[in-house]
């Protein structure tokens, strides 16, 4: 076999039409062998020593090596657990830059670098028969006229979804495409997303991940995928076409189809840790290539891994090579896979330069100046499990954030918790207390009530306690409890009053979400009434328990959500680019300018400081002034929007709300009510008149003149 010197960059396996360049970084290696495997998986292995080394990058070019070639590495070097060094040539390693991976880990003792019977002793058993293989991929794809939708944040509605869970039970998707990228790209799925009114689909992890040993022993699988082993490779389990590179083309085809429908693709990415776990975990890739460069090791005892994620390890973003891996991966998914943004799992971990979370850490500085990554949507999950890890509101101006405070406050308000009104008002008006002082806007708040991690929306209003027995952890995992919803009974019930209350609470949450300033995010299936029967942690449930049940969809709820997304799209006053000021704005058709927003008690008085602390604060009316909108339309003209009054009643009894005086408008028409699935006949109320708002419900009125 011919072996040419090749190039040290780009890292990974790069096919150029005539052959493939292989390049891998390791500062601790003394020798590295490239291992080539045949396509029939007979176990036959050809080893090629990489003799060229530049800046700790080992490389070679092999003419004639084409896409589909399966390969791995063996790294020779020091094996010294006490100093965090785990080079072991008996272990076949996945290329950290592999763009496709074939196969799953077979949990044989051979995949550990140490002898399970003598943990201090290096294992000399060959792991190759039990390991996934890296795959050379074809970089060429006909993107045609693909263009990123580039939907502005304030026009966005995000739909968090799982590739497999969303499509596995969809009756109109061909069976062979269910649970795959092609299933997401199928006409029935794209038509559904379009009619729902979402502008972006945020996919739970699609980087190649591992089904860990503990779950395999229990007969379970890592369903969610927060267990990455390949930051460049689309997960092969979501491919309908094949595992030896076809998954890459299928993923690209999905992105192209979604873009053609005007839908952005955002990836939930897990750069905070890998699937290799702690010092007792397997050696699959990074750990055997160069553990000190890729992982945070304890300064007191480097044999141990620092864990800010609760998974056993944390990626070492202080290392330039680990940082390069992250940035190369992000750029690859934007430039070569055409994705539109990223949601960063446990993003606070990436800000840990030493121990504390550093808002201006190296990672964020690098992202800020990167000409590719800085131009896409960047969404932080702004917490981790380490000290000081809850960082909502503290990320740099380029970043938007999952607003956990919005979730908690909106839940508390509709649950009927006392003394929540002031914070509720802040959250639904854009969380200015979190984002205004550092140059950010309302749309930097990604608003949500439920996501994958926790109860579904239906279960949120149906269960007081979790029911995670199927996970095999004696119900100890997941959120500890759900507090009381005063729904009478848990779970399934035939009580019509209980069912009606639950349905109303779902509509309350969804309407509040769509009418709040910021970017709304819906968890997949919540609009259909999806249930997990009280399991609030289905990370290991790759089954009908976690998949969306399309056959039993709540069509009334779906129609309600479609109405809400269309309503939000029509009215810019609910998706402002700037924070409210409370000051008068110039408008049309009124004698005196009105404030851009105002808060009222149910009896029509404007709220005072004392009112915010009173226990009547389970109800409030919000006036939002469409005359204050000064956004330019498609052709550059300025325009105005309608004005609205939102009447929130979280009490367990009906309340009469008094309309503002004639200065605010002569007539008000009810346009949304969460009390019933259908809006009913139009109700018109005159200035100073009253409207009865049923218990635990929201009524929206539009000023008609």
N, C-alpha and C positions, 0 to 999 in steps of 0.2 A: 504493500500500500504506500502510495506517495504521501509524504508529509512535508508541507511547506511551512515556513515560519509564521505566516499569517500576521494578524494585527491584534493589538491589545484592546482595541475598542471598535465596535460596541461589545460589551460583555454579553455572554450567552452564546447561542448557536445562531449564526447569521448566514442564510443561504443567498447566493448571488446569481444563481442561474447555472453556474458551472461546478460549484462545490460549496463547502460550508466552512466558515471560520468559527473556531471554538475559543472562548476566552473566559477565564474564571479568576477571581481575586482570592488570594490567601497570603497574608503576611507571615503566618506561622508555618506554612508548608515547607518541607524539604524536597519533596517530589510530588508530582501529580500525574495520575494516569487517566486518560480518557478511555472509557469502556464502551464499545459498540456492541449492540445486541441485534440479532436478526429479527425479521418481522414476524416469524412464526413462534417466537418465544420458546425456543428449544432449550434455552440456557446457554447456548454457544456465545462466547464473549471474546472479542478482540480488544487487546489493550494497546493504546498508543501513548507513549510518554510525551508529555508537553515539555519540550526542552527550552523554549523561549520564555524569558521572564523579564517583563518591564514594569517597574513601579508596582511590584508584587502581583502583577497580572500574568498568568501563565496562559500561553496561547499557541495555536497551530491552525493551519489551513489544510483541509483534506479535499482534494479534487474528487469529484464524482459522488460525494456524499449528498444525498437529495432529501427533500421533505419526506417525512414518514420514518426517517432513521431514528431508532431508539438508542438512548445513550445514558451514561451516568459518569461519575468520577470516583476515583479512589485517591485519598490524600494521605501521603506519608509525612510524618513529622512527629513532634513530641506528644506523648500521651502522659499527661501529668495532671491528674484530677485536682490536686491541691492548688495548682495555679491556673485552673480553668482551661487547660489544654487537652483536647480530646481527639487528636488526629489518630485515626485507626484505619489502615488500608484494607482491613477485612470488611469494612462497611462500605457498600455502594451508596453514593450520595446523589440526591437530586440536585441538578444545576440550580443555584439560587435565581438565575435569570432564565430558566426554562420557559418557553412560550407555549408549550403544551406538555401535558403529563399523562401517561397512559398507565392504568392500573391503580390498585389500592394497596395499602399496607396489609400484609399478612402478619398477624401479631405473633410471630415466632420470637423466642428469646434472642435470635440472631440480630434483630433490629436494634438491640441495645449495645452500646460500645463497651459495656462492662459485663462481667460474668454475674448473672443474677444470683448465683450461689455464693460468690465472693466479690462483693461490690467494689472492692479496691483493686481488683485484678482486671486487666484489659481482656475483653472477649476476642477470641481468635476464630470465631465461626463466621463464615461468609454470609452476608445478609442479602446478596444479589437476588436469590430466588424468591425472596419475600418482599422485595421493594418495587414501588412504581418506577417507571423509567421516564426520563426526559425525552422529548421528541423534537426533532428539527421540523420547522413549519415553513410553509410557503408564504412569503411576505406579500405576494401579489393578490389583489382583490379589485374587482371592478366596482368602484364606488359610484360610477356614473356621475350624476349631478347632485350627489348628496351634499346637503348643506345643514349645518347645525341650526336648529330653530332659534336659538338665542332669545328665549322668552325672558323678558325682564322679571326680576324677582317679584315685583308688585303685581304682575299679571299671572303669577304662577299658582297652580294648585298641584301639590305633590301627592302621589299615590305610592305608599310604601308597599312593596309586594315581594313575594317569594316565587322564583321561577317555577318551582315544582308545585308548591301549594296552590298557586293561583290557577293553574291550568290542568291539574291532574284529574279533576272531576267535571271538566267543562264538556257538556254533551255535544256541542257543535264543533269541537276541535277533534280532528282525526286521532284515533287512539294512539297511533304510533308517534304522534307529535306531542302528546300530553306530557307535561313535566319538563319541557325542553325550551331552549331558546327559540326554536322554530314554532313551538306552541304559542309563545308570546307574540311572535311575528305573524301569526295566522290571522286571516281577515276577521273571524268572529271576535278574537281578542282585541284587535285594534279598533274594530267598530265599537265594541263595548267601552273601551277607554275613551274614545272620542265622544260618544254620547254621554258618558258620565261627566265630561267637562274637565278632566284633568289635563294638565299641560306637561307633566313630567312623571315618569315612573322611576321610583327609587328602589333598585333591586337589592335585596339582602345579599350577603356575600356570594360573589361568583368567582372570586379567586380560588384556585384549586385548594381544596381543604381535605382534612383527614377525619375519618370516623375513628375516634380514639378507642383505645383498648378496653377501658372500663365499660363503655357503652356496648361494644361488641360482645363482651362477656355476658351482658344483660339481655342480649338480643335486640338492642336498640341501635339507633344511628344518630350521627350529628346532623340533625335536620336543618338547623339554622345556618351552619357553615362558618361560625366564628372560630375557626381552627385552621388558619391558613398555612400552607406549605409552599405555595407557588404564587408570587405576587405579579407575575406576568401571564399566567396561564388561566384561561377560562375553565371552570370546573367541568371535567369530562362527564360527570354524571348528569348534566343537563343537556347533553348533546344527543340528538336523534340520528345523526349521520355517522358518528364514529369517534374514536379516541386518539387517533394518531395524526392529529392536526385538523381533522374535519370540524372539531369543536370551535376552532378559531374562525373558520369561514362562516360557520353557522351563527356565531355570535355577531359577526360583522353584518350578516344578512338581517339579523333581528334589528340592529341599530339602524340600518338603512331603511327598513320598512317603517319603524317607528318615526324616524325623521320625516319620511314622506307624508305621514299623517300629522306632522307638527308637534310630535311628542318627544320631549327630551329624555335622555337616559342618564340617570345618576346612579353611581355605584356606591354601595355601603362597603367601605374598605377597612381592613383590620391590620394597620401597620404598627400596632402597639405591642403585639406578641406573635409567636408562631406556634405551630402544632407540636413542637419538640418538648414542651413542658420544662420542668426543672431539672436538677442534676440527676434525677432518677428516671427522667423521660427517655424516649428513644433518640437515636442519632440518625436523622433522615436527610439532613442537608446542612444548614448553617452551623450547627453545633460541631460537625466534623470538619467543615471547611475552615472556619476561623471563629471559634466561640467568643474570644475576647473582643473581636471587632463587631460582631453582630448582636451580642447580648450585654445587658447590664449585669456585671458580676459584683458580688459583695466585695467591698474594699477591705473588710476585716478578714474574710475567708473566701477567696475567689473560686473555690469549688462550688459555691452556692450561687444561685441566680437571684437577682433582685426582682421582686414581683409586685408591680403596681396595678396589675390587671386581674388578679385572682385566678390566673391560668398557669402559673408556674414560672413565667419569664416575662421580661420586658425588652423590647428592641432597644439597642444602644444608639440613640440619636445623637449622642456626643461624638460618636465615631464618624469621620468623614466618609468612610466606605459604607456604613449602614445608612447614613443620610443620602449618599449617592444612590443606593439601591432604591430607597423610597422615591426619590425624585425621578430616577430613570423609569420606574414603574408608572408613576403618575403621567409622565410625558408620553410613555408608550400607549397608555389607554386613551389619551386624548388624540395623539397624532395618528396612530396606527389602527385604533379601534373606534375612534370618533365619538367617544362618550362626552357628555356635556357637563359633568361635574362629579363631585365625590362627597359622601357623608363619612366622616372620620370617626370610627368607633373609639370610645374612650380617648378622645383627642387630648385631654389633659396630660396623658402619659407622654405625648410627643413634645410637651413643653417642659419636661423635667430635665434641666441641664444637670442638676446635682440632686438635691432632695426636694426642694420646694418647686412648685409650678412657676415657671418664669414666663410671663406674658410675652416677652420679647426674646424668646429662645432662638437658637440658630435655625431650627426648622422653619419657624414662621418668617424669619428674615429671608431665608432662601426661597420660600414660596412667594414672598412679596416681590422679589426681583426677577422671578422666573418668567420669561416672556410667553410661555405656553400655559403653565399651571395657573398663573395669576389671572388668566382670562376666563376661566370656567367657574362654575358654581362650587363654592367651598363651604361645606356645612359641618360644624363641629358638634359631636356629642360632648358637651363641655364638662365632663367629669371623668374620674377614674376611682379606684378603690384605695389609693394611697392617701397620706396625710395632706390635707388642704386640697383635695382633688375636685371639690365642687366649685366650678369656675364659671357658672352662668353669668353672662354679661361682661366677662373679662378678656375675651379674645380680641385680637387685633381688628382694625376696621375693615379689612378685606373679607372677613369671615362672617357668615351667618351662624346661628346656633339653634339647636334644639332647645326650646325654652321650657325647661322642667318646671319653672315657677308658674308658667301659664297653665300647664297641665294640672298641677296640684291645686291652684287657686280656683280654676273653673270647676274642677271636681268638687271642691269644698263648698263652693257657692250653691251648686245645684243639689248637693247632698243636704244643704240646710245648716251648715256649720255657722255659728255666730261669729261676728266680728271679722268677716271676710270681705265686706263690701268695698272698702277703700282699695284693697289690693286687686280685687276683681275689676274695678274700674280702670286701674292702671294697666292690667294685663290686656283687656279687650281693646284698649285704646292705643296699644303699640308698645307697652313696656318702656316708656321713655326713661324711667329711672335706671334701666339697665343699659340703654343704648344711645341715649341722646348726647351724653357728655363727651363721647370720644369720636364724634363725627359720623356715627352710624344713623340709620333710618329705621322706620317701623318694620320694613321688610327684612331687617336683620334678625327678627324674631321668627323662627319656624315654630308655628303654633300647632299643638296636637293635644288630644285628650287620651288617646290610646295608640300604642304602637305594638310591634311584635313582642316586646318584652313586657309582659303583663297580661291582664285580662283583655279579651275582645270587648268591644263596646256593649254588645248584648250581655256578656258575662259580667261586665262592670256593674250593670244595674240589676243583675239577677242573683248574685252570690255575695254573701258577707264574708265567706272564707274560701280559701283556695282548695282545690281538689286535685292534687298532683300525684296521687297514688301510683299512677301508671308509670311514673318516671323512675321508680325503684329506689327512692330515697326517703321512704316513709313520710312523705309529704313535708319534708323539711326545707325543700328548695323553693325558690320563687319568692315573691312578695309575701310578707308575713300574714297580712289580712287585708280586707277591703272596707272595713268599717261598715256601719249600718246604712242601708238605703231605705229603710222603713217600707220595704215592699211586702212585708208580711211573711213570705216564705221564700226559701231558696230554690234555685234550679227550676226544673220543669213543674208546671202547675196548670190546672184548668180554671183557676180563679180569674174571672174576666176582669175584675177590678185591678188585680195585681198585674196582669198582662198589659192592661191599658196604661197603668202608671209606668211600667218599664218602657213601653213603646214611646210614651211621652218624654221620658228622660233621655232616651236616645235622640229624639228629635231636638230636645233642648241643647244637648251637647253639639250636635252637628250644626244646628243653626248658629249657636254662639261661635263656633269655630269659623264658619263661613262669613260671619258678619264682623269678626274682629280684625283690627289692623294687624298686619303681618302676613306671613305666608302660611296658609292652611295646609296641613298634611293629614291624609286619611289613611288608616290602616286597611290593607286589602280585605274585602269582605265585610267590613263594618257597615257599609252601605246596603248590604244584603241581609243583615241580621245574623252574621256568622257566629257560631258558638263553639267553644272548646270544652263545654260542659264543666266549667269551673277550673280547668287546668290553666294556670297563669304563667306557665314556663314550659312550653312545648318544644324546647330546644332539641329534644331527643325523640320527638314523636313524628316520624316520617310515615304518617298514616292518615286515615280519614278523620281522625281526631283533629288534625291540624290543617288539612286541606280545605279549601273553600267548597262548600256544598251548594252547587249551583241549582240542584233540583229542588231545594227547599228555600229558595231565595224569598225574602220579604219584598214583594214587588211594590207595595205601598211605600216602604221606606226608601227603596231605590228611586222611585219617582220623586219623592221628597228631596233627596240629595241632588238629583238632576236639576230640580227646580232651584235649589239653593246655588249650585254652581253657575247656572245661567243668570240668576239674579245678581250674583257677585260680579260676573263678567260685564253685565249691563251698567253697573253703577260704580264709578270710580271712587265715590266717597267712602266705600268700604275697602279700598285698596290704595290708600294715599301713599305718596312717596315721601311726605314730610309729616312730622308730628303735629298734633293739634296744639294750638296756643291758648285757646279760650278767649282770644281777642276778636273784636268785630272784624268782619271782612266785607269788602265791597260786593254787592250783589245786584240782582235785578228784581223788579216787581215789589219792592218793599220800601217803606219810607225811611227806615233807619237800618244801618248795617247790623247784622246779627253775629254772634260769636260763631266760630267754626264748630264748637261743641258746647253743650251745656248739660248739667245733670240736675234732675228734678226728683223730689219726693213724690210718692203716689198722689198726694193731694195737690200737686201742681206747684209747690214752692221750689225755688231754686235751692239746691243743696248748700248748706253752710258747713263750716268746719265741725261744728258740734254734731250735725246730722250724720256724718260719716262714722261716728262711733256708736250711734244708737242701735239697739237690737232690731229696730224695724228694718235695718239694713239688709234684710233678705230680699228687698225689692227696691228697684230704682228705675227711673226713666232716663234715657240718653237721647239728646237731640244732636244729630249730625247734619251739618249745613253743607249741602251740595253746591251752594253758591261760592263756597270757598275754593272749589277745585279750579286749578289754573294749569292743568296739564295740556299740552298741545296734542291735537289729534293727528291722525295719519298724514294729513296734508298740511300740517303746520298751524291750523287755526286753533284758537283758544275756545273752550266751551265750558258750560256749566253742567252740573248734575242736579238731580232731585235732592230734596231734603227729607229726612226720616226721623221718626221718633220710635225708639226701641224700648218697650216696656217689659222689664224682667220681674217675674214674681216667683221667688223660690220658696214662698210660704206654702204650708199645707192647706191653705184656704184661699178662695178667690179674693181679689182686691180690685177696687175701682180706681182707675188712673185718670187724672184730670189732664185734659189737653192744655198746652200753653195758650197764652192770650193771643189776640188777633195779630199782634206784631209778628208772631211766628208763622202766621198763615191762617186762612179762613176755614179751610176744609182739610180733613185728614181721612185717608182711605186705608183700611186694613189690607195689607198685601201678603203677610205671612203670619201664621199662627201655629205654634207647636202643639196646641191642645188637641188638634185632630190631624189625621194624616192628609186630609184634603182641606184646602183653605175655606171652602164654603162660599156662600154669597158675599159679595162685596159689602163691607160695612163702612159707612161714611159718618164721621164725627165732626162737629163744628168746633171752632175755637172755644175753649173754656168748657166744652162738654166732657163727658166721661165715657170710658169704655171699661167693661168688666174683663179682667184678665184672669182666667181660671187658675186654680192652684198649680204650682210647679209648671209654669209655662211662660212662653215669650211671645209677645205680639209685636209685629212691626207695622207701623203706619207710615204712609207716604203723603207728603203735603201736595195737595192737588191744585191749590190756588192761594 
